[in-house]
Amino acid sequence: MKKLVAAALSSSIVLVGCATQPKYQCDPSKPETTPLSRFEINQKDITVFDTKTKLTWKICAEGQSFSGGHCTGKATGFTWNNAMQIFGDKGNNWRLPNVDELGSIVEGHCQNPAINIGIFPDTSPFHFWSATVYATNSDYALAVGFDQGHIISRDKTTGANERYSSYVRLVRGAQWLDPSREDERKQAELAAKQKREMEQAAIQQKLESEQAVAQAERDAYIACDDKASCDKAFSLTQIYINSRASQKIQVATDTIIETYNPTEYGNIGMGAVKIPGKGSSAIIRLSVTCKISDSGSFENYCKSRKLDIYKDFRPFVNKMLSD
């Protein structure tokens, strides 16, 4: 073990991922957070065991190979989605580390890279993905920037190109969670739970709203038994449309009433059709349209307007018929 560590420490620092790298430096006034004594290097399979976390790490990033005390070759950049698809959570096999595990190998008194290069030589001072999703935005995942050792959030779709590369270092063993971050983790889990509940409530509310509008539309009809009552009901329907639509009536015949199409967001267009039944009977059915923007603006407003218009139609006509 001593021979391998010594070789790593005495080797020149060759960092990968960029043509020019910031200078590796350590502050001797700060205590080491990942001393060599904490790790056991396995010369057979080129791995390192952390006696504190009980995790086993690959010495080199994915895409590199270990030779002569160095991690040679260029580390491979991944998007988070690709990294999870390939490595993901494989139980006790090689897998993507969670953010606590990845943060446990940050060396606090060094930077560029913020890691013990005697254990992990030739580490790029850039981002390494964790398997942890950002609690407040599921489109982002957490990574550790090994320039300063800070945890950051990154868009899951970034990281595969050279300029914004995010790398992967695999770990093996039972998941480890930093006890000192328990309160932070509980808050993040609570925030994530609240976000999921809000999203589910919004979906449920939208579904209920759509179902209510659909039911009101099905109920928005008048049944009449003879020509006189049907003509009067259809005439009252035209009055109702005039009173509720944003657009003027374009077509008005004995069987069809139509307004012009809505021209502005939130505007209401309406129509009605008289469908003949047996003998002189008929059914008069109402239809309502409301203009929604491409981005979905005015959607809730339009649903509310349509629901009210559909619900008020039959009471309006029936009251007028009875007067």
C-alpha positions in Angstrom: 0.0 0.0 0.0 2.8 2.5 0.9 4.5 2.0 -2.4 1.3 2.9 -4.4 0.6 5.9 -2.3 4.1 7.2 -2.5 4.0 6.8 -6.3 0.9 8.8 -6.5 2.2 11.6 -4.3 5.5 11.9 -6.1 3.9 11.9 -9.6 3.4 15.2 -11.5 -0.2 16.5 -11.4 -1.8 15.9 -14.8 -5.5 17.1 -14.6 -7.9 16.1 -17.4 -10.9 17.7 -19.1 -9.4 21.1 -20.2 -6.3 22.3 -22.0 -5.2 24.6 -19.1 -6.0 23.9 -15.5 -5.9 26.1 -12.3 -2.9 25.3 -10.1 -3.3 22.6 -7.5 -2.7 24.0 -4.0 -3.3 23.1 -0.4 -3.4 25.3 2.7 -1.2 23.8 5.4 -3.0 25.9 8.1 -6.2 24.0 7.6 -6.7 20.4 8.8 -6.9 17.5 6.4 -10.4 16.1 5.9 -9.4 13.0 4.0 -6.0 12.0 5.4 -4.1 9.0 3.8 -4.5 7.1 7.0 -8.2 6.8 6.5 -7.9 4.9 3.3 -6.7 1.4 2.3 -5.6 1.0 -1.3 -6.1 -2.3 -3.0 -3.3 -2.8 -5.5 -5.0 -5.8 -7.1 -8.1 -4.2 -8.4 -7.0 -0.6 -8.1 -9.7 0.5 -5.7 -9.6 2.4 -2.4 -11.5 1.6 0.8 -12.7 4.4 3.1 -12.5 3.1 6.6 -14.8 6.0 7.8 -17.7 5.5 5.4 -17.1 1.8 4.6 -17.3 2.6 1.0 -15.0 1.4 -1.8 -14.1 3.8 -4.6 -12.7 3.5 -8.0 -9.4 5.4 -8.0 -10.0 6.8 -11.5 -12.9 8.6 -13.1 -14.9 6.7 -15.8 -13.0 6.9 -19.1 -9.6 6.8 -17.4 -7.3 3.9 -16.6 -4.7 3.5 -13.9 -1.1 3.0 -14.9 2.2 3.9 -13.2 0.6 5.8 -10.3 -1.5 7.9 -12.8 -5.1 7.9 -14.0 -4.4 8.2 -17.7 -6.6 9.2 -20.6 -9.5 11.6 -20.6 -12.4 11.3 -18.3 -15.8 10.8 -20.0 -18.4 13.6 -19.7 -22.0 12.5 -19.0 -25.4 14.0 -18.7 -27.0 13.0 -15.5 -29.7 11.1 -17.3 -27.1 9.0 -19.2 -25.0 8.5 -16.0 -28.1 7.2 -14.2 -29.1 5.0 -17.1 -25.7 3.4 -17.2 -24.7 3.3 -13.6 -27.7 4.4 -11.5 -28.3 2.7 -8.2 -26.8 -0.9 -8.5 -27.1 -1.8 -4.8 -23.7 -3.1 -3.7 -22.2 -3.1 -7.2 -20.5 -0.2 -8.8 -22.9 2.7 -8.8 -23.2 6.5 -8.9 -22.7 7.9 -5.4 -25.2 10.0 -3.6 -24.2 13.5 -2.8 -23.2 12.7 0.8 -20.9 9.9 -0.4 -19.3 12.1 -3.1 -18.9 15.0 -0.6 -17.1 12.6 1.8 -14.0 12.5 -0.4 -13.7 16.2 -0.8 -10.4 17.4 0.7 -11.2 20.6 2.6 -7.7 22.1 2.7 -6.9 21.7 -1.0 -8.4 23.1 -4.3 -8.0 22.5 -8.0 -8.8 19.7 -7.3 -10.3 19.7 -3.8 -9.3 16.0 -3.3 -6.5 14.0 -1.9 -4.4 13.3 -5.0 -2.5 10.7 -3.1 -5.7 8.7 -3.2 -7.3 9.9 -6.3 -4.6 11.1 -8.7 -5.3 13.2 -11.8 -8.8 14.2 -10.8 -10.4 16.9 -12.9 -11.2 20.1 -10.9 -14.7 20.2 -12.4 -18.1 18.7 -11.7 -18.8 15.1 -10.8 -22.4 13.8 -10.7 -24.1 12.4 -7.7 -27.3 10.3 -7.9 -29.1 12.8 -5.8 -31.9 14.8 -7.4 -32.2 18.5 -6.4 -35.1 18.6 -3.9 -36.8 21.8 -5.1 -36.5 21.2 -8.9 -36.6 17.7 -10.3 -35.1 18.9 -13.6 -31.8 19.3 -11.7 -29.4 17.0 -9.9 -26.7 17.6 -7.4 -23.0 17.5 -8.3 -19.7 18.2 -6.5 -17.4 20.8 -8.1 -13.9 19.5 -7.3 -12.4 22.9 -7.9 -13.5 24.1 -4.5 -15.4 21.1 -3.3 -18.8 22.8 -3.3 -22.1 21.0 -3.9 -24.0 22.6 -6.8 -27.2 21.8 -8.8 -27.0 21.2 -12.5 -29.5 20.7 -15.3 -29.7 17.0 -15.8 -29.3 17.4 -19.6 -25.9 19.1 -19.4 -22.5 17.7 -18.8 -21.7 15.6 -21.9 -19.9 18.3 -23.9 -16.3 19.2 -23.2 -16.9 22.8 -22.2 -19.5 21.9 -19.5 -18.4 18.4 -18.7 -19.6 16.5 -15.7 -17.7 13.3 -14.8 -18.4 10.2 -12.9 -16.5 8.4 -10.1 -18.1 5.1 -9.1 -18.6 3.8 -5.6 -19.4 0.4 -4.1 -21.0 -0.6 -0.8 -24.1 0.2 1.3 -25.3 3.8 1.0 -23.7 6.2 3.4 -25.4 9.4 4.7 -23.6 12.1 6.5 -25.2 12.4 10.0 -24.2 16.1 10.3 -26.5 16.8 7.3 -29.6 15.0 8.8 -31.5 18.3 9.4 -30.7 19.6 5.9 -31.7 16.2 4.4 -35.0 16.2 6.3 -35.8 19.8 5.2 -35.0 18.8 1.6 -37.2 15.7 1.8 -40.0 17.8 3.3 -39.7 20.4 0.5 -39.7 17.6 -2.1 -42.7 16.0 -0.5 -44.6 19.3 -0.4 -43.7 20.0 -4.0 -45.0 16.5 -5.1 -48.2 17.1 -3.1 -48.7 20.5 -4.7 -48.1 19.1 -8.2 -50.5 16.2 -7.5 -53.1 18.6 -6.1 -52.8 20.8 -9.2 -53.2 17.8 -11.5 -56.2 16.6 -9.5 -57.7 20.1 -9.6 -57.2 20.4 -13.3 -58.8 17.0 -13.9 -61.8 17.8 -11.7 -62.2 21.2 -13.5 -62.1 19.5 -16.9 -64.6 16.9 -15.8 -66.9 19.6 -14.4 -66.8 21.5 -17.7 -67.4 18.4 -19.7 -70.4 17.4 -17.5 -71.8 21.0 -17.7 -71.5 20.9 -21.5 -73.4 17.6 -21.6 -76.2 19.1 -19.5 -76.4 22.3 -21.6 -79.4 21.4 -23.7 -83.1 22.2 -23.9 -85.6 19.5 -25.0 -88.9 20.8 -26.6 -91.9 18.9 -27.7 -93.6 21.0 -30.4 -92.7 23.6 -33.0 -94.0 26.6 -31.1 -92.1 25.8 -27.9 -89.0 24.8 -29.9 -89.0 28.1 -31.8 -89.4 30.1 -28.6 -86.7 28.2 -26.9 -84.3 28.7 -29.8 -85.2 32.4 -29.8 -84.3 32.6 -26.1 -81.1 30.7 -26.8 -80.1 33.5 -29.2 -80.8 36.1 -26.5 -78.7 34.1 -24.1 -75.8 33.9 -26.6 -76.0 37.7 -27.2 -75.8 38.3 -23.5 -72.9 36.0 -22.7 -70.6 35.9 -25.8 -67.8 38.3 -26.4 -68.3 38.1 -30.2 -71.2 39.2 -32.3 -73.5 36.7 -33.9 -72.4 35.8 -37.4 -75.0 33.2 -38.4 -78.6 32.9 -37.2 -81.0 30.5 -38.9 -83.9 28.4 -37.8 -81.5 25.6 -36.8 -78.0 27.2 -36.2 -76.7 30.2 -34.3 -73.0 31.0 -34.4 -70.9 33.9 -33.3 -67.6 35.0 -34.8 -64.6 33.1 -33.5 -62.9 34.7 -30.4 -60.1 37.1 -31.4 -58.5 37.9 -28.0 -57.3 35.7 -25.2 -60.2 35.0 -22.8 -62.9 36.0 -25.3 -65.9 33.8 -25.5 -67.5 32.5 -28.7 -70.8 30.6 -28.7 -73.1 28.6 -30.9 -76.3 26.6 -30.7 -77.9 23.9 -32.9 -81.5 22.7 -33.0 -81.5 19.0 -33.6 -84.8 17.6 -34.9 -86.4 14.7 -33.0 -89.6 12.7 -33.5 -92.5 14.7 -34.9 -92.1 18.3 -34.0 -89.8 17.7 -31.0 -86.2 18.9 -30.9 -83.1 19.3 -28.8 -81.3 22.6 -28.6 -77.7 22.1 -27.7 -75.2 24.9 -26.7 -71.5 25.1 -27.4 -68.9 27.5 -26.0 -65.4 28.3 -27.0 -62.8 30.4 -25.3 -59.5 31.6 -26.7 -56.4 30.3 -24.8 -52.8 31.4 -25.6 -50.2 29.0 -26.9 -48.5 29.1 -23.5 -51.7 28.1 -21.7 -52.5 31.5 -20.3 -56.2 32.1 -19.6 -56.8 28.3 -19.4 -58.2 28.4 -15.9 -60.1 31.6 -16.7 -61.7 30.0 -19.8 -62.7 26.9 -17.9 -64.4 29.0 -15.3 -66.3 31.1 -17.9 -67.4 28.0 -19.9 -68.6 26.2 -16.8 -70.7 29.2 -15.7 -72.2 29.7 -19.2 -73.1 26.0 -19.6 -74.6 25.8 -16.1 -76.7 29.0 -16.5 -78.1 28.1 -20.0 -80.9 25.7 -19.1 -82.1 27.7 -16.0 -82.2 30.9 -18.1 -84.3 29.4 -21.0 -86.6 27.5 -18.7 -87.3 30.5 -16.5 -88.1 32.6 -19.6 -90.3 29.9 -21.0 -92.3 29.7 -17.7 -92.8 33.5 -17.4 
